[in-house]
Amino acid sequence: MTLNGGAGQAFTAGGTDASHDFTNLIVTNSIAAGVTFNDSVTVTGTFTDTTGPSYLYFHAGSTFTFANISISGGAVGTRVLMHSTSNGTPWIFAVANGTPVVTYVDAEDSDARTSAGPIDATTGCLDSTGNQNWTFLAAHNINVTGSLYTSDLTNSVKVPSKPLGVSVNGGAVTTGSTDINGDYSLPITISDGQMLAIFIKGDASKGSIVFKVNTTTTDITGVAFNVGYVKLNYLTGTSITNTMLDTADSSGDADLKFSVSGTTATFATGVSMYVKAARNYVPAGNVIADGVTIYGTLNLENNSMTDHGSWDATGGTFSCSGSSTVTFDASSTGKTILTNGSNFDNVTFNNASGGWSFSDAVILNGDMTITAGALIGTNNITVNGGDVTGNGSIALTGGIFLVDGVGNFGGTTNWTFYNLTFGDGSGIATTTKTSSNIIQADSVLIIAVNQTLDASNSTWRIAGNGTPFVATGTFLQNTSTFVYSGTTANITGSTYYNLNINKVGGTETIAGSTTVQNVLNIINGTLDGSNQTLILSGSGTPLVISGTFTPSTSTVSYTGSAATNIANVTYYNLQTSNGGAGGIDSNTKVMLHYNGTNNSTIITDSAPTPNTFTSTAINSTAQYKFGTASGYFSGSTFIYAEDNNDLDFGTGNFTMDAWIRPATVAGANRIFSKGNVETTEGTYCLGYGTAWGGGTKL
């Protein structure tokens, strides 16, 4: 059998009897996730792994019995890793051949005491501790030399006369110091591939470097590190991991400024984690840091990271595997996040005293959660996971904040954006406003094609000029309130629930047919109706004016389904059409809906002071424009009421309107009149036809 997967592989033999044995087992998988052997394995022929680098993880406590082995990584930089699945717990390595040899192997926690002889690991092999019955090259006495620099990473200023500590593979700490020039030379005893840590010891200044060495027959030179940083490096292999850091911190010296518990690496307060250029940090666990500096590569995979400080990837890259979360929880403001074009998965901000800004454009493949604290800035932010939630503050004064995908949007603290865009136009998705905060877009709010915004019951402030609300996608107004507050803005033609105009000295112009389902409130400034249709479908008082309404050549249509007050303002065209007692206020003198019982001659006046009508016409449900019926006038049928002062309008303006469905338009036909318009007794009349009587035809 050959294990040659293109991703991490898990191998389970399923038993220890002969039926579960393998004749030959070959590994060619070179993926960093490697091959994990989940239980004991027996190979009656040869176990082979000559693919470098490759990564083998043997189940702690299980026994691996191989008749013969052929294991070699080919070079120091491409060793075959053979580690336990549980750090510190051995796996049993039983080789039947009397002289087993491996070359270019990194072994850890391997108990080979049941093998026919010691495992010969004297060629290019690394003893990562915990091995029994293995033979490695002896340690060498060499010097490690280098320089200590200030926190300026250009390494232009050295730090003289600082006390230093050095630990080999987590062993006892020996001491030294930088000289008057800031250089040091420290004698050490070390074997190939062991971990080496050098650090400032017993001083207010802190800083360290930790790395895995290569060959140790000659001095290690040019090892530079900086005050204020824990520098991660290696001279052999392809990455540094939390497991390696765990080995390096075994001395327990607090001045190292890093520690590992379980699989979580913690970098101490006051020093920034620093990945050296051209080096890879693959933690294979969680990370807690007080500032992150990446000149090489940080591959978080699907693990989590917490950063108490700023994030600077100016010279490097950051990667993750789809479900990781980076949490920023600084306890002060002014923290910056520079990604250098690398994407995050999920990002959380969580400290009420913290403040952050992105120093360049950023893409989140997952969600953004601002639990507490404040996010400010002017750069583009894209959240592709769909969710932007939390009760912290967002106050962005520039850039595009784009939310794509299905998700929730909102918190309890008001959020301000410059350009707020929902959807990238390429996928069908819905964003739902949640919680109680007010959302403000200072430049423009955009709903892209294929995206739906459910505005919920929230308030949305549209503060830009020009066309500050663009809805090429779907806008679900729900019971929201949209407030236009630009100096000179076009109101996008759409259906709103509540629509407010609120800009002192500003003029907002209706730019398309607009429906307001509840209340249009002109609080401050001017609303210009332009030449558009404004439909007010709310009942009660659907138009409230404290500012100014300029009708231009617009049409305002009241269509409420219940009693409706018509605002006392100048209109160009005014329409009323409803199924209840809409359009009724104190100025209404007659309101006849003819919604009575079918064929009944009882006609009800819905005016505030109703008239009593005598009728020979009937209510008919056969035809109606709205409501449940209409008045049917056949031949000479009519209705009339006694004259009264309410029907004397004097010389002022008044309005009569009606919906009619005539069988013919010939002759002179009255809809509503006072007096006899065919004589001089007539006062006014609303009618239709081709001829007229003695009155004045308007």
Residue pairs with C-beta under 8 A, 6 or more apart in sequence:
1 22
1 24
1 25
1 26
2 26
2 27
2 28
3 9
3 11
3 25
3 26
3 27
3 28
3 29
3 35
4 27
4 28
4 29
5 29
5 31
5 35
6 31
7 31
7 33
8 31
8 33
8 34
8 35
8 36
9 29
9 34
9 35
9 36
10 35
10 36
10 38
11 35
11 36
11 37
11 38
11 41
12 38
12 39
13 20
13 22
13 37
13 39
13 40
13 41
13 42
14 20
14 39
16 40
16 42
20 42
21 42
21 43
21 44
22 41
22 42
22 43
22 44
22 45
23 43
23 44
23 45
24 43
24 45
24 46
24 47
24 48
25 41
25 43
25 46
25 47
25 48
26 48
26 49
27 35
27 48
27 49
27 51
27 54
27 56
28 49
28 51
28 54
29 35
29 51
29 54
30 51
30 52
30 53
30 54
31 55
32 55
32 238
32 239
32 282
33 55
34 54
34 55
34 56
34 57
34 81
35 54
35 55
35 56
35 57
36 57
36 59
36 85
37 56
37 57
37 58
37 59
37 62
37 64
38 59
39 59
39 62
40 59
40 62
40 63
40 64
40 65
41 62
41 64
41 65
42 64
42 65
42 66
43 65
43 66
43 67
44 67
45 67
45 68
46 66
46 67
46 68
46 69
46 70
47 64
47 66
47 68
47 69
47 70
47 71
48 69
48 70
48 71
49 56
49 70
49 71
49 72
49 80
50 70
50 71
50 72
50 74
51 80
52 72
52 73
52 74
52 75
52 78
52 79
52 80
52 104
53 73
53 77
53 78
53 79
53 80
53 81
53 237
53 238
54 73
54 80
54 81
55 80
55 81
55 83
56 80
56 81
56 82
56 83
57 83
57 84
57 85
58 64
58 82
58 83
58 84
58 85
58 91
58 93
58 110
59 84
59 85
59 91
60 84
60 85
60 86
60 89
60 90
60 91
60 109
61 89
61 90
61 91
61 92
62 91
62 92
63 91
63 92
63 94
63 114
64 91
64 92
64 93
64 94
65 94
65 96
66 94
66 95
66 96
67 95
67 96
67 97
68 95
68 96
68 97
69 95
69 97
69 100
69 102
71 80
71 82
71 102
71 103
71 105
72 80
72 102
72 103
72 104
72 105
73 79
73 80
73 103
73 104
73 105
73 106
73 124
74 103
74 104
75 104
75 124
76 104
76 124
76 192
76 193
76 214
76 215
76 236
77 214
77 236
77 237
77 238
78 104
79 104
79 105
79 106
79 124
79 125
79 126
79 193
79 236
79 237
80 102
80 104
80 105
80 106
81 105
81 106
82 105
82 106
82 107
82 108
82 110
83 106
83 107
83 108
83 109
83 128
83 243
84 90
84 91
84 108
84 109
84 110
84 130
85 91
86 109
87 108
87 109
87 243
87 246
88 109
88 130
89 109
90 109
90 110
90 111
90 130
90 132
91 109
91 110
91 111
92 111
92 114
93 110
93 111
93 112
93 114
93 115
93 119
94 112
94 114
94 115
95 112
95 115
95 116
95 119
96 115
96 116
97 116
98 116
98 117
99 116
99 117
99 120
100 112
100 115
100 116
100 117
100 118
100 119
100 120
101 119
101 120
101 123
102 119
102 120
102 121
102 125
103 121
103 123
103 124
103 125
104 123
104 124
104 125
105 121
105 124
105 125
105 126
106 125
106 126
106 128
106 193
106 237
107 119
107 121
107 125
107 126
107 127
107 128
107 131
107 134
108 128
108 129
108 130
108 131
109 129
109 130
109 131
110 119
110 130
110 131
110 132
110 134
111 131
111 132
111 133
112 118
112 119
112 131
112 132
112 133
112 134
113 132
113 133
115 133
118 133
118 134
118 135
119 133
119 134
119 135
120 135
121 127
121 134
121 135
121 136
122 135
122 136
122 137
124 192
125 136
125 137
125 192
125 193
126 136
126 192
126 193
126 194
126 236
127 134
127 136
127 191
127 192
127 193
127 194
128 193
128 247
129 169
129 247
136 191
136 192
137 191
137 192
138 191
139 189
139 190
139 191
139 216
140 189
140 190
140 191
140 216
140 217
141 187
141 188
141 189
142 187
142 188
142 190
142 216
142 217
142 218
142 219
142 220
143 185
143 186
143 187
143 188
143 219
143 220
144 166
144 185
144 186
144 188
144 196
144 198
144 219
144 220
144 221
144 223
145 183
145 184
145 185
145 186
145 219
145 220
145 221
145 222
145 223
146 183
146 184
146 198
146 221
146 222
146 223
146 224
146 225
147 155
147 158
147 178
147 182
147 183
147 184
147 224
148 158
148 159
148 162
148 164
148 178
148 182
148 184
148 200
148 207
148 224
148 225
148 226
148 227
149 155
149 156
149 157
149 158
149 159
149 182
149 224
149 225
149 226
149 227
150 157
150 158
150 159
150 226
150 227
151 226
151 227
151 228
151 229
152 226
153 226
153 229
153 274
153 293
153 295
155 224
155 226
158 178
158 181
158 182
158 183
159 178
159 182
159 205
159 227
160 178
160 179
160 180
160 181
160 182
161 177
161 178
161 179
161 180
162 177
162 178
162 182
162 200
162 203
162 205
163 175
163 176
163 177
163 200
163 201
163 202
163 203
164 175
164 176
164 177
164 178
164 184
164 186
164 198
164 199
164 200
164 201
165 173
165 174
165 175
165 176
165 198
165 199
165 200
165 201
165 202
165 253
165 255
165 256
166 173
166 174
166 175
166 176
166 186
166 188
166 196
166 197
166 198
166 199
167 173
167 174
167 196
167 197
167 248
167 250
167 251
167 253
167 256
168 188
168 189
168 190
168 194
168 195
168 196
169 190
169 191
169 194
169 195
169 196
169 247
169 248
169 250
170 195
170 197
170 247
170 248
170 249
170 250
170 251
171 250
171 251
172 251
173 201
173 251
173 253
174 186
174 187
174 188
175 201
176 184
176 185
176 186
177 184
178 184
184 198
186 198
188 196
190 196
190 213
190 216
191 216
192 213
192 214
192 215
192 216
192 236
193 212
193 213
193 214
193 236
194 212
194 213
194 216
195 210
195 211
195 212
195 213
195 244
195 247
195 248
196 210
196 211
196 212
196 213
196 220
196 248
197 208
197 209
197 210
197 248
197 249
197 251
197 256
198 208
198 209
198 210
198 223
198 225
199 206
199 207
199 208
199 209
199 253
199 255
199 256
199 257
200 206
200 207
200 208
200 227
200 255
201 253
201 255
202 255
205 227
205 228
206 227
206 228
206 255
206 257
206 268
206 270
206 271
207 225
207 226
207 227
207 228
207 229
207 230
207 231
207 257
207 271
208 225
208 229
208 230
208 231
208 255
208 256
208 257
208 258
208 271
209 223
209 224
209 225
209 230
209 231
209 233
210 230
210 231
210 232
210 233
210 240
210 244
210 245
210 248
210 256
210 258
211 223
211 232
211 233
211 234
211 235
211 240
212 234
212 235
212 236
212 237
212 240
212 244
213 220
213 235
213 236
214 235
214 236
220 235
225 231
226 274
228 270
228 271
228 272
229 271
229 272
229 273
229 274
229 293
230 256
230 257
230 258
230 267
230 268
230 271
230 272
230 273
230 274
231 274
231 276
232 240
232 245
232 273
232 274
232 275
232 276
232 279
232 281
232 296
233 240
233 276
233 279
234 240
234 244
234 279
238 280
239 279
239 280
239 281
239 282
239 299
240 279
240 280
240 281
240 282
241 281
241 282
241 283
241 284
241 285
242 260
242 263
242 264
242 265
242 283
242 284
242 285
242 287
243 260
243 263
243 284
245 258
245 260
245 265
246 260
246 265
248 256
249 256
249 258
249 259
249 260
254 268
257 267
257 268
257 270
257 271
258 265
258 266
258 267
258 268
258 273
259 265
259 266
259 268
260 266
260 285
262 285
263 283
263 284
263 285
263 286
264 285
264 286
264 287
264 288
265 283
265 285
265 286
265 287
265 288
266 287
266 288
266 289
267 273
267 287
267 288
267 289
267 290
268 290
269 290
269 308
270 290
271 290
271 291
272 289
272 290
272 291
272 292
272 293
272 309
273 287
273 289
273 290
273 291
273 292
273 293
274 293
274 294
274 295
275 281
275 293
275 294
275 295
275 296
275 297
275 298
275 316
276 295
276 296
277 295
277 296
277 315
277 316
278 296
279 296
279 297
280 296
280 297
280 299
281 296
281 297
281 298
281 299
282 299
282 301
283 300
283 301
283 303
284 301
284 303
285 303
286 303
286 304
286 305
286 306
287 300
287 303
287 304
287 305
287 306
288 305
288 306
288 308
289 305
289 306
289 307
289 308
289 309
290 307
290 308
290 309
291 307
291 308
291 309
291 310
291 311
291 312
292 298
292 305
292 307
292 309
292 310
292 311
292 312
292 313
293 312
294 312
294 313
294 314
294 315
294 316
294 317
294 318
294 340
295 314
295 315
295 316
296 316
297 316
297 317
297 318
297 319
298 313
298 316
298 317
298 318
298 319
299 318
299 319
299 320
300 318
300 319
300 320
300 321
300 324
300 326
301 320
301 321
301 324
302 320
302 321
302 322
302 323
302 324
303 324
304 324
304 325
304 326
304 327
305 324
305 325
305 326
305 327
306 326
306 327
306 328
306 329
307 326
307 327
307 328
307 329
307 330
308 329
308 330
308 331
309 330
309 335
310 330
310 335
310 336
310 337
311 326
311 328
311 336
311 337
311 338
311 339
312 336
312 338
313 338
313 339
313 340
313 342
314 338
314 340
315 340
316 340
317 340
317 341
317 342
318 339
318 340
318 342
318 343
318 344
319 342
319 343
320 343
320 344
320 345
320 365
321 345
322 345
322 365
322 366
323 345
323 346
323 366
324 344
324 345
324 346
325 345
325 346
325 347
325 348
325 366
326 344
326 345
326 346
326 347
326 348
327 347
327 348
327 349
327 350
328 335
328 337
328 347
328 348
328 349
328 350
328 351
328 354
328 356
328 373
329 349
329 350
329 351
329 354
329 373
330 351
330 353
330 354
330 355
330 356
330 373
331 351
331 353
331 354
332 353
332 354
332 355
333 353
333 354
333 355
333 374
334 355
335 354
335 355
335 356
335 357
336 356
336 357
336 358
336 359
337 356
337 357
337 358
337 359
337 362
338 358
338 359
338 360
339 358
339 360
339 361
339 362
340 360
341 360
343 362
343 363
343 364
343 365
344 362
344 363
344 364
344 365
344 366
345 364
345 365
345 366
346 364
346 366
346 367
346 368
346 369
346 385
347 364
347 366
347 367
347 368
347 369
348 368
348 369
348 370
348 371
348 390
349 356
349 369
349 370
349 371
349 372
349 373
349 375
349 390
349 392
350 369
350 371
350 372
350 373
350 392
351 372
351 373
352 372
352 373
352 392
353 373
354 372
354 373
354 374
355 373
355 374
355 375
355 376
356 373
356 374
356 375
356 376
357 375
357 376
357 377
357 379
358 377
358 379
358 381
359 377
359 379
360 379
361 379
361 380
361 381
361 382
361 399
362 379
362 380
362 381
362 382
363 382
363 384
364 381
364 382
364 383
364 384
364 385
365 384
365 385
366 383
366 384
366 385
367 383
367 385
367 386
367 387
367 388
367 389
367 407
368 381
368 383
368 385
368 387
368 388
368 389
368 390
369 387
369 388
369 389
369 390
370 388
370 389
370 390
370 391
370 392
370 393
370 394
370 411
371 390
371 391
371 392
372 390
372 391
372 392
373 392
373 393
374 392
374 393
374 394
374 395
375 392
375 393
375 394
375 395
375 396
376 395
376 396
376 397
377 396
377 397
377 398
377 399
378 396
378 397
378 398
378 399
378 418
379 398
379 399
380 399
380 400
380 401
380 402
381 396
381 399
381 400
381 401
381 402
382 400
382 402
382 404
383 401
383 402
383 403
383 404
384 404
384 405
385 405
385 407
386 403
386 404
386 405
386 406
386 407
386 408
386 429
386 431
387 407
387 408
387 409
388 403
388 407
388 408
388 409
388 410
389 408
389 409
389 410
389 411
389 434
389 435
390 411
391 411
391 412
391 413
391 435
392 411
392 413
393 413
393 414
393 415
394 401
394 415
394 416
394 417
395 415
395 416
396 416
396 417
396 418
397 416
397 418
397 442
398 418
399 418
399 419
400 418
400 419
400 421
401 417
401 418
401 419
401 420
401 421
402 421
402 422
402 423
402 424
403 409
403 420
403 421
403 422
403 423
403 431
404 422
404 423
404 424
404 427
404 429
404 451
405 427
405 429
406 429
406 430
406 431
407 429
407 431
407 432
408 431
408 432
408 433
408 434
409 422
409 431
409 432
409 433
409 434
409 439
410 433
410 434
410 435
410 436
410 437
410 439
410 456
410 458
411 435
411 437
412 435
412 436
412 437
413 437
414 437
414 438
414 439
414 440
415 437
415 438
415 439
415 440
416 440
416 442
417 439
417 440
417 441
417 442
418 441
418 442
418 443
419 441
419 443
419 444
419 446
420 439
420 441
420 444
420 445
420 446
421 445
421 446
421 448
422 431
422 446
422 447
422 448
422 451
422 453
422 473
423 429
423 431
423 447
423 448
423 449
423 450
423 451
423 473
424 448
425 448
425 449
425 450
425 451
426 450
427 450
428 450
428 451
429 450
429 451
429 452
430 451
430 452
430 453
430 454
431 451
431 452
431 453
431 454
432 454
432 456
433 439
433 453
433 454
433 455
433 456
433 458
433 480
434 456
435 458
436 458
437 458
438 458
438 459
438 460
438 461
439 458
439 459
439 460
439 461
440 460
440 461
440 463
441 460
441 461
441 462
441 463
441 464
441 468
441 469
442 463
442 464
443 463
443 464
443 468
444 464
444 466
444 467
444 468
444 469
444 470
445 460
445 462
445 468
445 469
445 470
446 470
446 471
446 472
447 453
447 470
447 471
447 472
447 473
447 474
447 475
448 472
448 473
449 472
449 473
450 473
451 473
451 474
452 473
452 474
452 475
452 476
453 471
453 473
453 474
453 475
453 476
454 476
454 478
455 475
455 476
455 477
455 478
455 480
455 482
455 497
456 478
456 479
456 480
457 478
457 479
457 480
458 480
458 481
459 480
459 481
459 482
459 483
460 480
460 481
460 482
460 483
461 483
461 485
462 468
462 469
462 482
462 483
462 484
462 485
462 486
462 489
463 485
463 486
464 486
464 489
465 486
465 487
465 488
465 489
466 486
466 488
466 489
466 490
467 489
467 490
467 492
467 511
468 484
468 486
468 489
468 490
469 482
469 484
469 491
469 492
469 494
470 492
471 492
471 494
475 494
475 495
477 494
477 495
477 496
477 497
477 517
478 497
479 497
479 498
479 518
480 496
480 497
480 498
481 497
481 498
481 499
481 500
482 496
482 498
482 499
482 500
483 500
483 501
483 502
484 491
484 499
484 500
484 501
484 502
484 503
484 508
485 501
485 502
485 503
485 506
486 503
486 506
486 508
487 503
487 505
487 506
487 507
488 506
488 507
488 508
488 509
489 506
489 508
489 509
490 508
490 509
490 510
490 511
491 499
491 508
491 509
491 510
491 511
491 512
491 514
491 527
492 511
492 512
493 510
493 511
493 512
493 513
493 514
493 532
494 512
494 514
494 515
495 514
495 515
495 516
495 517
496 514
496 515
496 516
496 517
497 516
497 517
497 518
498 516
498 518
498 519
498 520
498 521
499 514
499 516
499 519
499 520
499 521
500 520
500 521
500 522
500 523
501 508
501 520
501 521
501 522
501 523
501 524
501 525
501 526
501 527
501 547
502 523
502 524
502 525
503 524
503 525
504 524
504 525
505 525
506 524
506 525
506 526
507 525
507 526
507 527
507 528
508 525
508 526
508 527
508 528
509 527
509 528
509 530
510 527
510 528
510 529
510 530
510 532
510 534
510 554
511 530
511 532
512 532
513 532
513 533
513 535
514 532
514 533
514 534
514 535
515 535
515 537
516 534
516 535
516 536
516 537
516 538
516 542
517 537
517 538
518 538
518 542
519 538
519 541
519 542
519 543
519 544
520 527
520 534
520 536
520 542
520 543
520 544
521 544
521 546
522 543
522 544
522 545
522 546
522 547
522 548
522 549
523 546
523 547
524 546
524 547
525 547
525 548
526 547
526 548
526 549
526 550
527 547
527 548
527 549
527 550
528 550
528 552
529 549
529 550
529 551
529 552
529 553
529 554
529 556
529 572
530 552
530 553
530 554
531 552
531 553
531 554
532 554
532 555
533 554
533 555
533 557
534 554
534 555
534 556
534 557
535 557
535 559
536 542
536 543
536 556
536 557
536 558
536 559
536 560
537 559
537 560
537 561
538 560
538 564
539 560
539 561
539 562
539 563
539 564
539 580
539 582
540 560
540 562
540 563
540 564
540 565
541 564
541 565
541 567
542 558
542 560
542 564
542 565
543 549
543 556
543 566
543 567
543 569
544 567
545 567
545 569
549 567
549 569
549 570
551 569
551 570
551 571
551 572
552 572
553 572
553 573
554 571
554 572
554 573
555 572
555 573
555 574
555 575
556 571
556 573
556 574
556 575
557 574
557 575
557 576
557 577
558 564
558 566
558 574
558 575
558 576
558 577
558 578
558 582
558 583
559 576
559 577
559 578
559 582
560 578
560 580
560 582
560 583
561 578
561 579
561 580
561 582
562 578
562 580
562 581
562 582
563 580
563 581
563 582
563 584
564 576
564 578
564 581
564 582
564 583
564 584
564 585
565 584
565 585
566 574
566 576
566 583
566 585
566 587
574 655
575 657
576 582
576 583
576 657
577 625
577 626
577 659
578 626
579 626
579 627
580 627
581 591
581 593
581 606
583 591
584 591
584 606
584 607
584 608
585 608
586 608
588 607
588 608
589 607
589 609
589 611
589 646
589 647
590 605
590 607
590 611
590 647
590 672
591 605
591 606
591 607
592 603
592 604
592 605
592 606
592 613
592 631
593 604
593 606
593 627
594 603
594 619
594 620
594 624
594 627
594 629
594 630
594 631
595 604
595 619
595 627
595 628
595 629
596 602
596 603
596 604
596 619
596 629
597 619
598 619
598 620
598 621
598 629
599 618
599 619
599 620
600 618
600 619
601 615
601 616
601 617
601 618
601 619
602 615
602 619
603 613
603 615
603 617
603 619
603 631
603 639
604 610
605 611
605 612
605 613
605 641
609 646
611 641
611 642
611 644
611 646
611 647
612 641
612 642
613 639
613 640
613 641
614 639
614 640
614 641
615 637
615 638
615 639
616 636
616 637
616 638
616 639
617 631
617 632
617 633
617 634
617 637
617 638
617 639
618 631
618 632
618 637
619 629
619 630
619 631
619 632
620 629
620 630
620 631
620 632
621 628
621 629
622 632
623 630
623 632
623 661
624 630
625 659
625 661
626 659
630 659
630 661
631 639
643 674
647 674
648 683
649 684
656 671
656 672
656 684
656 686
657 686
658 671
658 672
658 686
660 671
660 688
662 669
662 688
665 688
665 689
665 690
666 689
666 690
667 689
667 690
667 691
668 678
668 687
668 689
668 690
668 691
668 692
668 693
669 687
669 688
669 689
670 677
670 685
670 686
670 687
671 685
671 686
671 687
671 688
672 685
672 686
672 687
673 682
673 683
673 684
673 685
673 686
673 687
674 682
674 683
674 684
674 685
675 681
675 682
675 683
676 682
677 684
677 685
677 687
677 692
677 693
677 694
677 695
678 693
678 694
678 695
679 693
679 694
680 694
682 693
682 694
682 695
685 695
